[in-house]
Amino acid sequence: MSDNKPVVNMNNPAPAGYEGEGFFATKLSSVIGLARSYSLWPLPFATSCCGIEFMATLNPNYDAARFGMERNSFSPRQADMLMVCGTISKKLGPVLKQVYSQMAEPKWVVAVGACASSGGIFDTYSVLQGIDKIIPVDVYVPGCPPRPEQIIEGVMQVQELAQTESLRRRDLPEYKALLGSYGIK
């Protein structure tokens, strides 16, 4: 391994036009990503025991509000993070897909628990074997049911996605093709 380390000279003057009191330079996408990551409004789609664990993350012991989840949104048009907590039956699948479609961009999906991620212990004809069969999933939170700390870790992963995601990613042909593969316009 090389011992070459870059030398950074911090004493150079700022370029013309980039100096003055209260001035700092950054990328607009970084500022927007930071704002998005700390203002995630979750839409809880809770159907079983994982929903109870999600509720526990909102109590004062875990305080999900410190991650920007101060306000749960029960309207898809005002939410940007879909928290699918629990077992999703095949009859409920179209409802979940419609809720996802009604959310405005940018939106992220968290599959909370084994049932939302893979069908869990319910390997039957009536249970959807993972919500990624009908909508794209950004973060999987394992467990049956997962502890509140695991749910918070999943939210932190969504925050990282929101901070690093390009503002134009959702306009790319690859993203549109991904949605097209799920039958979402």
MDTraj code that builds the backbone (N, CA, C; nanometers):
import mdtraj as md
import numpy as np

residues = "MET SER ASP ASN LYS PRO VAL VAL ASN MET ASN ASN PRO ALA PRO ALA GLY TYR GLU GLY GLU GLY PHE PHE ALA THR LYS LEU SER SER VAL ILE GLY LEU ALA ARG SER TYR SER LEU TRP PRO LEU PRO PHE ALA THR SER CYS CYS GLY ILE GLU PHE MET ALA THR LEU ASN PRO ASN TYR ASP ALA ALA ARG PHE GLY MET GLU ARG ASN SER PHE SER PRO ARG GLN ALA ASP MET LEU MET VAL CYS GLY THR ILE SER LYS LYS LEU GLY PRO VAL LEU LYS GLN VAL TYR SER GLN MET ALA GLU PRO LYS TRP VAL VAL ALA VAL GLY ALA CYS ALA SER SER GLY GLY ILE PHE ASP THR TYR SER VAL LEU GLN GLY ILE ASP LYS ILE ILE PRO VAL ASP VAL TYR VAL PRO GLY CYS PRO PRO ARG PRO GLU GLN ILE ILE GLU GLY VAL MET GLN VAL GLN GLU LEU ALA GLN THR GLU SER LEU ARG ARG ARG ASP LEU PRO GLU TYR LYS ALA LEU LEU GLY SER TYR GLY ILE LYS".split()
xyz = np.array([
    [0.0838, -0.1168, 0.0000],
    [0.0000, 0.0000, 0.0000],
    [0.0890, 0.1240, 0.0000],
    [0.0547, 0.2224, -0.0727],
    [0.1342, 0.3439, -0.0879],
    [0.1177, 0.4359, 0.0323],
    [0.2262, 0.5051, 0.0661],
    [0.2226, 0.6033, 0.1737],
    [0.2001, 0.7436, 0.1211],
    [0.1704, 0.7551, -0.0064],
    [0.1466, 0.8876, -0.0645],
    [0.0130, 0.9410, -0.0153],
    [0.0178, 1.0563, 0.0472],
    [-0.1038, 1.1212, 0.0940],
    [-0.1133, 1.2568, 0.0263],
    [-0.2318, 1.2934, -0.0194],
    [-0.2446, 1.4248, -0.0828],
    [-0.2235, 1.5358, 0.0182],
    [-0.1579, 1.6402, -0.0270],
    [-0.1347, 1.7557, 0.0577],
    [-0.2392, 1.8606, 0.0228],
    [-0.3160, 1.9023, 0.1229],
    [-0.4194, 2.0015, 0.1027],
    [-0.3747, 2.1299, 0.1692],
    [-0.3636, 2.2355, 0.0906],
    [-0.3227, 2.3645, 0.1436],
    [-0.4476, 2.4444, 0.1767],
    [-0.4724, 2.4650, 0.3048],
    [-0.5921, 2.5359, 0.3491],
    [-0.5718, 2.6870, 0.3560],
    [-0.4517, 2.7337, 0.3229],
    [-0.4217, 2.8760, 0.3332],
    [-0.4412, 2.9514, 0.2024],
    [-0.4797, 2.8823, 0.0964],
    [-0.5027, 2.9498, -0.0313],
    [-0.6249, 3.0395, -0.0219],
    [-0.6208, 3.1537, -0.0858],
    [-0.7392, 3.2411, -0.0839],
    [-0.8512, 3.1817, -0.1695],
    [-0.9734, 3.2174, -0.1351],
    [-1.0893, 3.1708, -0.2115],
    [-1.0890, 3.2359, -0.3491],
    [-1.1405, 3.1679, -0.4499],
    [-1.1479, 3.2283, -0.5835],
    [-1.2345, 3.3543, -0.5813],
    [-1.2122, 3.4399, -0.6756],
    [-1.2888, 3.5649, -0.6839],
    [-1.4371, 3.5341, -0.6961],
    [-1.5181, 3.6025, -0.6183],
    [-1.6625, 3.5814, -0.6213],
    [-1.7109, 3.4757, -0.5253],
    [-1.6184, 3.4040, -0.4585],
    [-1.6556, 3.2981, -0.3652],
    [-1.6054, 3.3287, -0.2249],
    [-1.6210, 3.4495, -0.1810],
    [-1.5724, 3.4854, -0.0485],
    [-1.6642, 3.5897, 0.0128],
    [-1.6512, 3.6102, 0.1386],
    [-1.7315, 3.7101, 0.2076],
    [-1.7985, 3.6514, 0.3295],
    [-1.8506, 3.7375, 0.4145],
    [-1.9133, 3.6942, 0.5385],
    [-2.0429, 3.6193, 0.5090],
    [-2.0595, 3.5044, 0.5722],
    [-2.1818, 3.4265, 0.5572],
    [-2.1934, 3.3545, 0.4245],
    [-2.0871, 3.3460, 0.3480],
    [-2.0943, 3.2810, 0.2176],
    [-2.0299, 3.1438, 0.2260],
    [-2.0992, 3.0475, 0.1734],
    [-2.0383, 2.9158, 0.1611],
    [-2.0820, 2.8572, 0.0283],
    [-2.0011, 2.7719, -0.0260],
    [-2.0295, 2.7143, -0.1574],
    [-2.0582, 2.5652, -0.1431],
    [-2.1613, 2.5216, -0.2070],
    [-2.1952, 2.3798, -0.2112],
    [-2.2803, 2.3556, -0.3353],
    [-2.3139, 2.2314, -0.3573],
    [-2.3989, 2.1979, -0.4706],
    [-2.5454, 2.2039, -0.4282],
    [-2.6295, 2.2498, -0.5163],
    [-2.7727, 2.2566, -0.4880],
    [-2.8285, 2.1181, -0.4573],
    [-2.7811, 2.0168, -0.5281],
    [-2.8304, 1.8810, -0.5045],
    [-2.7957, 1.8334, -0.3629],
    [-2.6822, 1.8769, -0.3093],
    [-2.6451, 1.8385, -0.1724],
    [-2.7378, 1.9023, -0.0704],
    [-2.7731, 2.0270, -0.0910],
    [-2.8629, 2.0967, 0.0012],
    [-3.0026, 2.0351, -0.0046],
    [-3.0496, 2.0081, -0.1253],
    [-3.1818, 1.9471, -0.1406],
    [-3.1832, 1.8066, -0.0808],
    [-3.0765, 1.7296, -0.1032],
    [-3.0673, 1.5961, -0.0451],
    [-3.0683, 1.5990, 0.1063],
    [-2.9981, 1.6955, 0.1646],
    [-2.9967, 1.7096, 0.3100],
    [-3.1360, 1.7447, 0.3616],
    [-3.2032, 1.8366, 0.2940],
    [-3.3389, 1.8752, 0.3355],
    [-3.4349, 1.7572, 0.3221],
    [-3.4238, 1.6821, 0.2139],
    [-3.5123, 1.5667, 0.1951],
    [-3.4896, 1.4609, 0.3017],
    [-3.3651, 1.4366, 0.3339],
    [-3.3341, 1.3265, 0.4253],
    [-3.3814, 1.3532, 0.5675],
    [-3.3928, 1.4785, 0.6070],
    [-3.4374, 1.5092, 0.7425],
    [-3.5804, 1.5622, 0.7465],
    [-3.6562, 1.5349, 0.6425],
    [-3.7979, 1.5705, 0.6446],
    [-3.8799, 1.4597, 0.5787],
    [-3.8477, 1.3359, 0.6135],
    [-3.9200, 1.2214, 0.5590],
    [-4.0536, 1.2073, 0.6313],
    [-4.1597, 1.2066, 0.5549],
    [-4.2927, 1.1877, 0.6114],
    [-4.3385, 1.0468, 0.5770],
    [-4.3424, 0.9585, 0.6766],
    [-4.3794, 0.8198, 0.6477],
    [-4.5302, 0.8003, 0.6344],
    [-4.5650, 0.7087, 0.5478],
    [-4.7028, 0.6617, 0.5352],
    [-4.7030, 0.5176, 0.5857],
    [-4.7504, 0.4939, 0.7089],
    [-4.7512, 0.3571, 0.7593],
    [-4.8620, 0.2753, 0.6936],
    [-4.8227, 0.1682, 0.6282],
    [-4.9170, 0.0732, 0.5695],
    [-4.9032, -0.0529, 0.6536],
    [-4.9635, -0.0511, 0.7712],
    [-4.9447, -0.1564, 0.8706],
    [-5.0625, -0.2516, 0.8693],
    [-5.0331, -0.3804, 0.8554],
    [-5.1394, -0.4797, 0.8500],
    [-5.1312, -0.5829, 0.9609],
    [-5.0201, -0.5923, 1.0309],
    [-5.0093, -0.6946, 1.1350],
    [-4.9052, -0.6537, 1.2391],
    [-4.8399, -0.7504, 1.2993],
    [-4.7553, -0.7265, 1.4162],
    [-4.6405, -0.6290, 1.3899],
    [-4.5891, -0.6209, 1.2704],
    [-4.4819, -0.5249, 1.2414],
    [-4.5312, -0.3813, 1.2569],
    [-4.6589, -0.3599, 1.2377],
    [-4.7156, -0.2267, 1.2575],
    [-4.7058, -0.1822, 1.4021],
    [-4.7195, -0.2767, 1.4950],
    [-4.7064, -0.2447, 1.6366],
    [-4.5627, -0.2044, 1.6673],
    [-4.4671, -0.2735, 1.6086],
    [-4.3261, -0.2372, 1.6290],
    [-4.2959, -0.1016, 1.5669],
    [-4.3582, -0.0707, 1.4525],
    [-4.3394, 0.0614, 1.3943],
    [-4.3940, 0.1690, 1.4872],
    [-4.5091, 0.1418, 1.5484],
    [-4.5657, 0.2380, 1.6436],
    [-4.4715, 0.2607, 1.7608],
    [-4.3999, 0.1566, 1.8009],
    [-4.3059, 0.1698, 1.9129],
    [-4.1913, 0.2645, 1.8780],
    [-4.1553, 0.2745, 1.7514],
    [-4.0463, 0.3661, 1.7131],
    [-4.0881, 0.5112, 1.7288],
    [-4.2160, 0.5376, 1.7372],
    [-4.2647, 0.6750, 1.7489],
    [-4.2776, 0.7199, 1.8939],
    [-4.2640, 0.6270, 1.9895],
    [-4.2783, 0.6670, 2.1289],
    [-4.1502, 0.7344, 2.1788],
    [-4.1542, 0.7974, 2.2950],
    [-4.0385, 0.8733, 2.3431],
    [-3.9112, 0.7909, 2.3651],
    [-3.9232, 0.6592, 2.3843],
    [-3.8019, 0.5791, 2.4043],
    [-3.7133, 0.5778, 2.2806],
    [-3.7726, 0.5746, 2.1638],
    [-3.6956, 0.5668, 2.0393],
    [-3.6994, 0.6974, 1.9612],
    [-3.8055, 0.7739, 1.9744],
    [-3.8172, 0.9090, 1.9219],
    [-3.7767, 0.9205, 1.7752],
    [-3.8591, 0.8660, 1.6885],
    [-3.8316, 0.8731, 1.5452],
    [-3.8358, 1.0164, 1.4935],
    [-3.8895, 1.1080, 1.5723],
    [-3.8957, 1.2482, 1.5295],
    [-3.7569, 1.3072, 1.5095],
    [-3.6573, 1.2544, 1.5771],
    [-3.5216, 1.3083, 1.5594],
    [-3.4639, 1.2743, 1.4236],
    [-3.5307, 1.1878, 1.3488],
    [-3.4888, 1.1540, 1.2135],
    [-3.5742, 1.2246, 1.1088],
    [-3.6533, 1.3214, 1.1506],
    [-3.7367, 1.3945, 1.0576],
    [-3.8719, 1.3320, 1.0361],
    [-3.9062, 1.2299, 1.1117],
    [-4.0351, 1.1608, 1.0975],
    [-4.1351, 1.2151, 1.1988],
    [-4.1343, 1.3455, 1.2175],
    [-4.2208, 1.4086, 1.3166],
    [-4.3680, 1.3859, 1.2858],
    [-4.3998, 1.3838, 1.1601],
    [-4.5399, 1.3800, 1.1187],
    [-4.5660, 1.2558, 1.0351],
    [-4.6471, 1.1655, 1.0873],
    [-4.6941, 1.0543, 1.0049],
    [-4.8015, 1.1065, 0.9120],
    [-4.7934, 1.0681, 0.7896],
    [-4.8920, 1.1112, 0.6914],
    [-4.9803, 0.9926, 0.6565],
    [-5.1081, 1.0124, 0.6647],
    [-5.2001, 0.9048, 0.6287],
    [-5.2668, 0.9342, 0.4956],
    [-5.2057, 1.0223, 0.4206],
    [-5.2481, 1.0520, 0.2842],
    [-5.1293, 1.0267, 0.1922],
    [-5.1460, 0.9442, 0.0893],
    [-5.0320, 0.9152, 0.0012],
    [-4.9781, 1.0392, -0.0704],
    [-5.0609, 1.1372, -0.0907],
    [-5.0164, 1.2567, -0.1631],
    [-4.9280, 1.3468, -0.0784],
    [-4.9248, 1.3244, 0.0518],
    [-4.8429, 1.4067, 0.1402],
    [-4.7286, 1.3287, 0.2029],
    [-4.7062, 1.2070, 0.1603],
    [-4.6004, 1.1239, 0.2174],
    [-4.4918, 1.1001, 0.1127],
    [-4.3718, 1.0751, 0.1612],
    [-4.2645, 1.0426, 0.0677],
    [-4.1899, 0.9151, 0.1062],
    [-4.2313, 0.8478, 0.2127],
    [-4.1707, 0.7209, 0.2516],
    [-4.2820, 0.6242, 0.2895],
    [-4.2995, 0.5207, 0.2105],
    [-4.4026, 0.4196, 0.2352],
    [-4.3425, 0.3104, 0.3221],
    [-4.3971, 0.2953, 0.4423],
    [-4.3515, 0.1926, 0.5364],
    [-4.4519, 0.0773, 0.5315],
    [-4.4191, -0.0285, 0.4612],
    [-4.5086, -0.1439, 0.4506],
    [-4.4716, -0.2396, 0.5627],
    [-4.5591, -0.2471, 0.6623],
    [-4.5328, -0.3241, 0.7837],
    [-4.6309, -0.4393, 0.7932],
    [-4.5866, -0.5594, 0.7648],
    [-4.6719, -0.6751, 0.7870],
    [-4.7062, -0.7538, 0.6631],
    [-4.7973, -0.8466, 0.6828],
    [-4.8386, -0.9400, 0.5788],
    [-4.9272, -0.8696, 0.4766],
    [-4.8970, -0.8895, 0.3506],
    [-4.9779, -0.8333, 0.2428],
    [-5.0392, -0.9501, 0.1658],
    [-5.1706, -0.9572, 0.1680],
    [-5.2381, -1.0627, 0.0924],
    [-5.2441, -1.0237, -0.0546],
    [-5.2676, -1.1215, -0.1387],
    [-5.2743, -1.0932, -0.2827],
    [-5.3933, -1.0042, -0.3164],
    [-5.5002, -1.0108, -0.2371],
    [-5.6143, -0.9211, -0.2580],
    [-5.5797, -0.7777, -0.2226],
    [-5.4887, -0.7588, -0.1262],
    [-5.4487, -0.6260, -0.0829],
    [-5.3402, -0.5668, -0.1730],
    [-5.2774, -0.6489, -0.2537],
    [-5.1705, -0.6035, -0.3430],
    [-5.2092, -0.4872, -0.4335],
    [-5.3225, -0.4926, -0.5038],
    [-5.3609, -0.3789, -0.5879],
    [-5.3833, -0.2496, -0.5105],
    [-5.4308, -0.2609, -0.3863],
    [-5.4493, -0.1419, -0.3030],
    [-5.3139, -0.0803, -0.2697],
    [-5.2165, -0.1641, -0.2334],
    [-5.0818, -0.1161, -0.2042],
    [-5.0190, -0.0501, -0.3267],
    [-5.0388, -0.1107, -0.4422],
    [-4.9853, -0.0536, -0.5664],
    [-5.0496, 0.0814, -0.5972],
    [-5.1788, 0.0944, -0.5714],
    [-5.2479, 0.2210, -0.5937],
    [-5.1977, 0.3279, -0.4971],
    [-5.1762, 0.2917, -0.3720],
    [-5.1226, 0.3869, -0.2741],
    [-4.9846, 0.4336, -0.3185],
    [-4.9013, 0.3412, -0.3642],
    [-4.7675, 0.3770, -0.4131],
    [-4.7767, 0.4716, -0.5329],
    [-4.8677, 0.4429, -0.6241],
    [-4.8834, 0.5261, -0.7440],
    [-4.9320, 0.6667, -0.7102],
    [-5.0079, 0.6819, -0.6023],
    [-5.0599, 0.8124, -0.5645],
    [-4.9567, 0.8998, -0.4946],
    [-4.8460, 0.8419, -0.4519],
    [-4.7424, 0.9201, -0.3844],
    [-4.6660, 1.0034, -0.4867],
    [-4.6285, 1.1238, -0.4463],
    [-4.5520, 1.2123, -0.5340],
    [-4.4038, 1.1738, -0.5300],
    [-4.3331, 1.2042, -0.6376],
    [-4.1882, 1.1833, -0.6407],
    [-4.1204, 1.2941, -0.5640],
    [-4.0103, 1.2724, -0.5018],
    [-3.9438, 1.1436, -0.4816],
    [-4.0125, 1.0646, -0.3709],
    [-4.0077, 0.9346, -0.3839],
    [-4.0700, 0.8478, -0.2847],
    [-3.9802, 0.7268, -0.2628],
    [-3.9825, 0.6787, -0.1411],
    [-3.9030, 0.5634, -0.1042],
    [-3.9930, 0.4614, -0.0368],
    [-3.9576, 0.3334, -0.0502],
    [-4.0371, 0.2252, 0.0079],
    [-3.9486, 0.1441, 0.1021],
    [-4.0015, 0.1183, 0.2221],
    [-3.9330, 0.0353, 0.3205],
    [-4.0212, -0.0855, 0.3481],
    [-3.9678, -0.2049, 0.3245],
    [-4.0379, -0.3296, 0.3570],
    [-3.9973, -0.3693, 0.4976],
    [-4.0899, -0.3567, 0.5925],
    [-4.0604, -0.3819, 0.7332],
    [-4.1059, -0.5218, 0.7692],
    [-4.0131, -0.6048, 0.8094],
    [-4.0441, -0.7394, 0.8566],
    [-4.0339, -0.8452, 0.7489],
    [-4.0348, -0.9691, 0.7953],
    [-4.0191, -1.0826, 0.7052],
    [-4.1376, -1.0972, 0.6100],
    [-4.2579, -1.0666, 0.6564],
    [-4.3762, -1.0851, 0.5714],
    [-4.3763, -0.9885, 0.4534],
    [-4.3439, -0.8621, 0.4779],
    [-4.3402, -0.7647, 0.3686],
    [-4.2227, -0.7921, 0.2760],
    [-4.1133, -0.8447, 0.3316],
    [-3.9940, -0.8683, 0.2513],
    [-4.0040, -0.9946, 0.1675],
    [-4.0581, -1.1032, 0.2276],
    [-4.0560, -1.2306, 0.1557],
    [-4.1776, -1.3193, 0.1803],
    [-4.2793, -1.2687, 0.2441],
    [-4.3952, -1.3510, 0.2752],
    [-4.3869, -1.4154, 0.4117],
    [-4.2680, -1.4126, 0.4719],
    [-4.2495, -1.4666, 0.6064],
    [-4.2836, -1.6140, 0.6165],
    [-4.3500, -1.6510, 0.7239],
    [-4.3855, -1.7912, 0.7467],
    [-4.5098, -1.8313, 0.6686],
    [-4.5726, -1.7353, 0.6038],
    [-4.6980, -1.7617, 0.5336],
    [-4.6718, -1.7943, 0.3872],
    [-4.6256, -1.9145, 0.3608],
    [-4.6005, -1.9588, 0.2239],
    [-4.7282, -2.0245, 0.1711],
    [-4.8309, -1.9401, 0.1510],
    [-4.9614, -1.9900, 0.1082],
    [-5.0031, -1.9205, -0.0205],
    [-5.1100, -1.9691, -0.0791],
    [-5.1596, -1.9146, -0.2049],
    [-5.2117, -1.7728, -0.1915],
    [-5.2523, -1.7326, -0.0697],
    [-5.3185, -1.6035, -0.0531],
    [-5.2260, -1.4905, -0.0109],
    [-5.1015, -1.5209, 0.0265],
    [-5.0097, -1.4194, 0.0765],
    [-4.9059, -1.3859, -0.0303],
    [-4.8877, -1.2574, -0.0522],
    [-4.7875, -1.2091, -0.1470],
    [-4.6493, -1.2396, -0.0919],
    [-4.5648, -1.3038, -0.1692],
    [-4.4322, -1.3444, -0.1236],
    [-4.3309, -1.2313, -0.1456],
    [-4.3545, -1.1217, -0.0780],
    [-4.2670, -1.0045, -0.0890],
    [-4.3336, -0.8950, -0.1696],
    [-4.3305, -0.7727, -0.1179],
    [-4.3960, -0.6624, -0.1877],
    [-4.3180, -0.6190, -0.3108],
    [-4.1932, -0.6664, -0.3234],
    [-4.1164, -0.6310, -0.4421],
    [-4.1684, -0.7009, -0.5676],
    [-4.2711, -0.7814, -0.5520],
    [-4.3385, -0.8416, -0.6685],
    [-4.4300, -0.7399, -0.7368],
    [-4.4738, -0.6352, -0.6616],
    [-4.5686, -0.5392, -0.7184],
    [-4.5195, -0.3953, -0.7179],
    [-4.4283, -0.3589, -0.6259],
    [-4.3719, -0.2231, -0.6229],
    [-4.2224, -0.2316, -0.5942],
    [-4.1446, -0.1347, -0.6420],
    [-4.0007, -0.1370, -0.6116],
    [-3.9749, -0.1033, -0.4649],
    [-3.8799, -0.1729, -0.4047],
    [-3.8464, -0.1540, -0.2638],
    [-3.7052, -0.0972, -0.2546],
    [-3.6882, 0.0042, -0.1693],
    [-3.5569, 0.0653, -0.1510],
    [-3.4800, 0.0039, -0.0347],
    [-3.5471, -0.0253, 0.0761],
    [-3.4802, -0.0774, 0.1953],
    [-3.5633, -0.1920, 0.2527],
    [-3.4944, -0.3008, 0.2864],
    [-3.5583, -0.4138, 0.3546],
    [-3.5139, -0.4134, 0.4998],
    [-3.6095, -0.4258, 0.5917],
    [-3.5796, -0.4356, 0.7347],
    [-3.6152, -0.5775, 0.7776],
    [-3.5159, -0.6603, 0.8102],
    [-3.5444, -0.7998, 0.8460],
    [-3.5991, -0.8118, 0.9879],
    [-3.6598, -0.9250, 1.0152],
    [-3.7079, -0.9535, 1.1497],
    [-3.8521, -0.9975, 1.1494],
    [-3.8897, -1.0654, 1.2584],
    [-4.0255, -1.1151, 1.2692],
    [-4.0726, -1.1034, 1.4135],
    [-4.1229, -0.9925, 1.4550],
    [-4.1162, -0.8600, 1.3930],
    [-3.9820, -0.7945, 1.4246],
    [-3.9413, -0.6985, 1.3441],
    [-3.8140, -0.6309, 1.3721],
    [-3.8253, -0.5391, 1.4935],
    [-3.7162, -0.5247, 1.5636],
    [-3.7124, -0.4345, 1.6787],
    [-3.7159, -0.2900, 1.6304],
    [-3.7596, -0.1974, 1.7148],
    [-3.7613, -0.0566, 1.6750],
    [-3.6239, -0.0046, 1.6302],
    [-3.5169, -0.0565, 1.6899],
    [-3.3826, -0.0150, 1.6482],
    [-3.3559, -0.0532, 1.5032],
    [-3.4069, -0.1682, 1.4603],
    [-3.3892, -0.2108, 1.3212],
    [-3.4686, -0.1210, 1.2267],
    [-3.5874, -0.0812, 1.2677],
    [-3.6684, 0.0075, 1.1849],
    [-3.5996, 0.1428, 1.1719],
    [-3.5428, 0.1919, 1.2808],
    [-3.4693, 0.3184, 1.2756],
    [-3.3485, 0.3056, 1.1835],
    [-3.2794, 0.1912, 1.1868],
    [-3.1670, 0.1687, 1.0951],
    [-3.2143, 0.1722, 0.9500],
    [-3.3312, 0.1149, 0.9231],
    [-3.3869, 0.1215, 0.7878],
    [-3.4173, 0.2642, 0.7459],
    [-3.4704, 0.3437, 0.8385],
    [-3.4979, 0.4848, 0.8090],
    [-3.3678, 0.5592, 0.7820],
    [-3.2634, 0.5260, 0.8578],
    [-3.1342, 0.5902, 0.8352],
    [-3.0780, 0.5536, 0.6977],
    [-3.1050, 0.4337, 0.6506],
    [-3.0623, 0.3959, 0.5157],
    [-3.1398, 0.4745, 0.4098],
    [-3.2674, 0.4984, 0.4347],
    [-3.3449, 0.5825, 0.3433],
    [-3.2905, 0.7248, 0.3441],
    [-3.2509, 0.7747, 0.4615],
    [-3.1912, 0.9074, 0.4689],
    [-3.0642, 0.9140, 0.3846],
    [-2.9838, 0.8104, 0.3906],
    [-2.8612, 0.8064, 0.3100],
    [-2.8950, 0.8068, 0.1611],
    [-2.9982, 0.7318, 0.1231],
    [-3.0423, 0.7328, -0.0169],
    [-3.0880, 0.8723, -0.0584],
    [-3.1645, 0.9370, 0.0278],
    [-3.2172, 1.0697, -0.0043],
    [-3.1053, 1.1720, -0.0168],
    [-3.0005, 1.1583, 0.0647],
    [-2.8898, 1.2537, 0.0588],
    [-2.8039, 1.2347, -0.0645],
    [-2.7859, 1.1109, -0.1078],
    [-2.6926, 1.0835, -0.2171],
    [-2.7602, 1.0701, -0.3528],
    [-2.8921, 1.0650, -0.3551],
    [-2.9620, 1.0467, -0.4821],
    [-2.9538, 1.1722, -0.5683],
    [-2.9263, 1.1518, -0.6940],
    [-2.9224, 1.2628, -0.7882],
    [-3.0632, 1.3182, -0.8079],
    [-3.0706, 1.4486, -0.8278],
    [-3.2020, 1.5102, -0.8502],
    [-3.2645, 1.4627, -0.9806],
    [-3.1840, 1.4192, -1.0722],
    [-3.2326, 1.3767, -1.2043],
    [-3.2503, 1.2261, -1.2181],
    [-3.2202, 1.1490, -1.1135],
    [-3.2252, 1.0028, -1.1249],
    [-3.3628, 0.9533, -1.1653],
    [-3.4647, 1.0144, -1.1144],
    [-3.6004, 0.9665, -1.1417],
    [-3.6494, 1.0032, -1.2809],
    [-3.5727, 1.0863, -1.3507],
    [-3.6056, 1.1176, -1.4895],
    [-3.5312, 1.0287, -1.5881],
    [-3.4404, 0.9463, -1.5386],
    [-3.3589, 0.8616, -1.6247],
    [-3.4418, 0.7501, -1.6878],
    [-3.4040, 0.7072, -1.8063],
    [-3.4761, 0.5964, -1.8717],
    [-3.4718, 0.4672, -1.7897],
    [-3.3625, 0.4446, -1.7153],
    [-3.3524, 0.3229, -1.6351],
    [-3.4596, 0.3197, -1.5261],
    [-3.4838, 0.4353, -1.4631],
    [-3.5852, 0.4418, -1.3574],
    [-3.7242, 0.4235, -1.4174],
    [-3.7480, 0.4858, -1.5307],
    [-3.8779, 0.4696, -1.5964],
    [-3.8987, 0.3244, -1.6404],
    [-3.7904, 0.2585, -1.6849],
    [-3.8002, 0.1175, -1.7215],
    [-3.8290, 0.0304, -1.5993],
    [-3.7694, 0.0649, -1.4839],
    [-3.7969, -0.0092, -1.3614],
    [-3.9446, 0.0008, -1.3249],
    [-3.9987, 0.1228, -1.3275],
    [-4.1413, 0.1388, -1.2982],
    [-4.2268, 0.0674, -1.4016],
    [-4.1846, 0.0736, -1.5273],
    [-4.2572, 0.0034, -1.6335],
    [-4.2620, -0.1471, -1.6115],
    [-4.1521, -0.2029, -1.5545],
    [-4.1496, -0.3467, -1.5283],
    [-4.2513, -0.3865, -1.4207],
    [-4.2917, -0.2906, -1.3381],
    [-4.3957, -0.3145, -1.2378],
    [-4.5343, -0.2744, -1.2886],
    [-4.5419, -0.2231, -1.4090],
    [-4.6699, -0.1798, -1.4633],
    [-4.7161, -0.0467, -1.4080],
    [-4.6203, 0.0368, -1.3643],
    [-4.6517, 0.1679, -1.3077],
    [-4.6081, 0.2740, -1.4069],
    [-4.6962, 0.3686, -1.4342],
    [-4.6647, 0.4735, -1.5315],
    [-4.5836, 0.5825, -1.4697],
])
top = md.Topology()
chain = top.add_chain()
for i, resn in enumerate(residues, 1):
    res = top.add_residue(resn, chain, resSeq=i)
    for name in ("N", "CA", "C"):
        top.add_atom(name, md.element.get_by_symbol(name[0]), res)
traj = md.Trajectory(xyz[None], top)
